[in-house]
Amino acid sequence: MNRITTFLATGLLSIALATSPAMAHPPISADKAAAGFEQDHADILAMAGTFKVRFDMQESTPWVAGYTPLERKISGGDEVVRVVEDTGRKIVLQHMLVVEHEGQTMVIKHWRQDWEYEPARVLVYADRNTWKWEDVPEKFRIGRWSQTVFQVDDSPRYGGWGQFETQGGVRRWRSNWTWRPLARRDAVRNPVYDRYLSINRHQNTPDGWIHWQDNTKMGVKDGKLVPIVQEYLLNTYTRFDGYNVKAADDYWAATRDYWAQVRAEWARVAEVNGGIAVDEKADTGTVISGRLMELADHIQAGKIKTAKAAVEARKLIAANTRKI
C-alpha cells in the first residue's frame, strides 16, 4: 500500500467514525429489540412485490468552488422484487427489471438486498475495486439490522447497518454512513469525484415504499479526500402489476439455481480472501459481470445446463478475485 493510499484509507476511517450513527443513536435494550422485531421483519418483507419505479436524482449543493451541479434526472421502469430467502433473521430480496423494447420483453436481473438481524460484521466498500469486512460494535448490534446491496452479477456494492425508528409518525430504517462506489450513471462520465459517503433510508408507504439516499460525492483534491457536491436520490416503488410480471418470474424460475451457486461462490471468496477485490469497468461493473449475466440468459434459452454454467461462473469469480 503506497503512502497516498494509506493516507486516503486513514481519512476514510476517520470520516466514517466521526459520522457514525452510534454518536446519535444509543444502544437498544433487549426488551425493546424483541418488541420491535416482528414489525421490522414485516417492513422488510413489504418491499417484495411488483412495482412501478421512479428514480429521481438531483445534485444540489456544491462543496467546492467552481463546481456546477448536474441537472436533475428522472427515470423509471417496472420492477419485480421477490423473496429469495427468509430465515427470520436473514432476508434476501432480488430485484428484476422488466423492459419492453420493440415489441420484445426483456428481463434484467437488477440489484439484490440482503438483510441480517444483529450482525457481527458487514461487507462494506473500502476503496476502488475493494470490499472489506467491517465489525459492527458489539453494543450496537442488539435490535439493529444490516443491509448489504449487491450488483447485477451478485458482486458487492455497499453495506451498512442501522435501526428501524419512528419519527413524526413515519417508520423507517436508517443506515449508518456508508461508503459506496460510483453508480454507472456517474462512473461513465469520469467525474471529479470517485465515491459516495451516504445515508440510506427505507420507508414503507401506503402504496409501496421509498428508498431515499443522501449522497455526499467525494473526490481527491490536492492529495486529500474532500466533498465535491451533495446529491439527493429518491427511488419510489409504487405497487403496480400492469406489465409482463410473468416474464420476470419465468426468468427467475429458470436461473435461480444458477444464481444461488454464484452467490455462494462470492460468499466463499469473501470468507477466504478477507473480503472481495475485483476489478471493475465504468460501464458494466465487474469485469466478469457481462459473462455471468450471459450465462444466465443461455440457461433460460436452453443453450447450456445450469451445472455447466455454474462451473464456469465459479472459475470466473475465482480467477478474477484476489486476497485483500
N, C-alpha and C positions, 0 to 999 in steps of 0.2 A: 504494500500500500504506500503510494507516494505522499509527499507532505501535503499537497493540495487536497487529495482525497481524505487524508487523515483529518485535516482542518475542517473540511466540509462535514465529515461524519460527526466530529465533535460538536459542530454547530447545530446539526440536525438534532442530536440528542439533547442539547441544551434547550432548544426551542420546544421540543416535544415535552420535556419535563416541565418547562415553565408554563406550558399551556394545558397541562393535563387536567381533566375534569375532576381529578381527585382533590384539586385545590378548592373546587366549588361544591362537590358532592361528597358528603361524609359516608363512611361505611354504612351498609344496610344491615339491620338486625335480622337474625334468622327468622323470627316470627313474622316480620314484615315481608321478608322474601317469600316465605311459604304462603302467605296470604295473597300475594300477587302473582304467583307462578302460573296458575291456570289462565288468568287473563292475559299474561304475557304470551303464553303458548298460543292462545286463541288469536291474538292480534297478529302474530307471525303467520299462522296458517291462513288468515284472512287475506293475505297478499296473493294467494293462489286463485286462479280462475281465468276468465277471458276478458280482455280489456281493449279499449281504445286508449292509446297513449299519446300524450302531448309533451314534447321536450322543449322547454323554454330556457334559453341560455342568454345571459347578459353580463358582459364585463362592465363594471361600473367605475369604481374609484381607482385612479392610477396612484401608485405609491412612489413612483419616481418621476422626476421632471421630464417632460418631452414625450411621454408615452400616451398614445391615443387609443382608448378602449375600442374594441371591436363593436360593430353594430350588433344589436340584438338579433338572435336567430331562433326561429320557432320551426319545429318539425314534428313529425308524429308517425304513427303506424298502428298496426293491430298486433297484439301480443298475447300469447297463451303462457300462463305460468302454472306449472304442475309440481305437486309434491313428489319428490324422488325418495325421500326418507323422512321418517318421523318416529324417533325413539322416545319422544317426550323431552329429553334433554338435548337432543340434536335434531334440527330440521334442515332439510336441503330442498331448495326451490330452484327449478330450472325454467328459464325464460326462453321462449321461441317466438321470433318474429314471423308473421305471415304476410307475404308481399305478393300483390297481383301485378304482373308485368306482361304486356302484350298478350293478354288472354291466358297466361300461364300463372299458376300458383307456385310460389317458391317459399320454402321454409328455411329460415336462417337460425341455426342454434345461436342464441344470444347469451347474455350473462347468466351466471349462477350465483346464488347466495346461500351460504351455509351459516346457520345459527347454532351456537353452543351455549348451554347454560353453565354458569360458574366456571369458565375456562381457566386453566392454569397458564396457558400461553396462547399467542395468536401469531399467525404468519403474516408479517407486515412488509410493506415496501420499504427498502432500506436505501437504495441508490440505484443508478441506472443498471437495468438488467439483473437486479438482485433483490431477493426477498428473504428475510431472516425471521427466526422465531424470537418473539419478544414475550417475556414473562409478564403476566398480569399481577400487580402487587397483591399479596395474599389477602390482606384485609379488605381489598376492594373486589374480591371475587363473589362473595355471597350476594345472591339476588340479581346479579348482572349477567348480561348476555354478550357474547362476541358475535360479530358479523364479519365473515370473510367473503369477499367478492372475487369471482373467477372470470376469466375471459372466455371467448367463444370456444377455445380449444382446451378449456379446463386448467390452464396455467393460472397462477395467482395474479390478481390485480392490486387489491389493497385489503387490509383488515383492521378492525378496531373493536373496542369493547365499550359498553355503556349500559344505561339503565332505562327502563320504562318509567315515565313520570307524568303527572297530570298538572298542567298549569293553565289557569284561565278556562278550565273546563275541557281542555284538549289534552288527550293522552297521546304520548309519543315516545319513541325510543330515540335517544340522543347518544351519539358516539363520543369518544374522546377525540382529540385532534389526531388525525391520521395522515401519514404521507401517502401520496398517490402518484403514479407515473402519468404522463400526459395522455389524454384521450386522443384517439386517432384524429379527431377534428382539429386538434392543436398540433399534434406531432408532425403532420404532413406539411405544416406551414413553416417549420424550423424557426419557432418564435424565440424571443429573448429569454423566456422562462423555460424551465425544463422539468418542473414537478409542481404538485399542488400540496398545500397544507390545508386540510379540510375537516369540517364537522358535517356528519350526515345525520339526518333526521328522517324517521319513517313514521307516518301518521295515518291511521285509518280515517276515512271519510264516510258519509252516509252512502255513497255510491261507488266506493273503491278505496284508493289510498294514494298518498303522495310520498315522493322521495325528494327531500329538499336538501340541497348541497350548498354549503358556504365555503367557497374555494379561494384561498389566497395563492395566487400563482407566483412561484418563486424562481429566481434565476441567479446566476453568478455574475456579480458586477464588481470590478476591481478586486477580484480574488475572494470576495465574500458572498455568501448566500443572502439575498435580500428579497423583500417582497416587491413585485412589479405591478400587479393590478389585482383587484378583487373581482370575483365572479360569483353571481348568484344563479343557481341552476335548479329549476323546479320541474320534476317529472311527475305528471298527473296521470294516474291509472283509473279510468272510468269503466265500470263494468259494461261490457258490450259483447255480443256474440254474432253480430251481423256480418260475418265473414267466414272463410273456409276453415273453421276450427278443426275439422276432421283431418285436414292436411297436416297440421302440427301433431295431432295425436298419432296419425299414421307414421309420420317420421320418427316420433319417439318410440313407438312400438317396435319399429324395425331396427333402431340404432341404440336403444338404451343399454343393452348388454355390452355393446362395444364401448360406449361412453363410461360405463361402470368400470371397465378394465382400464380405460385411460385415466380416470380419476384415481384409481388405486395405484397406478404407476407414478403419477405426480406425487401422491402422498408418500409412497415408498421412497422416492428420490429425496423429498423434503426431509424425511427422517434420517436417511443415511448421510446426506450431504450437509446437514445443518441448515437447511433452507433450500431455496431454488435460485440457481444462477443460470440464466438462459438468455441468449442474445435476442433482441427484438428489432423489427423494422417499423418505420413510421406508419406505413400504410396497412400492415397486416397484423401487427402484434408480434408474437414469437416467430422466429424464422421457420418453424415447423408447423405453424398454425394452418397454412393452406393445405398441406398434405393430410394433416389429421382430420380436417373437415371433409376433404375429398374422399378419404377412405369411408367415412360415414355415408356419404352420398352413394358411393359404389355399393355399399352393403344394401341400402334401400333399393337400388336399381338391380340387385341380383348379380352384380359383376364380381363380387368377392364375398367369401364367407366371413362371418364375424370373427371366428378364431384366427384366421389368417390375417385379417386386418388388425386385430389386437396385437399379434406378434410384431407386425411392422411398426405399430404405434409405440410399443414398448421400446423397441430398438431405437426409434427416432428420439424419444424422450431421453433415454439413457445416453445416447451419443451426443446430444446437444446440450446436456446439463453438466455442471461441474460443482465441485465442493466449494463451499463458501470460504 
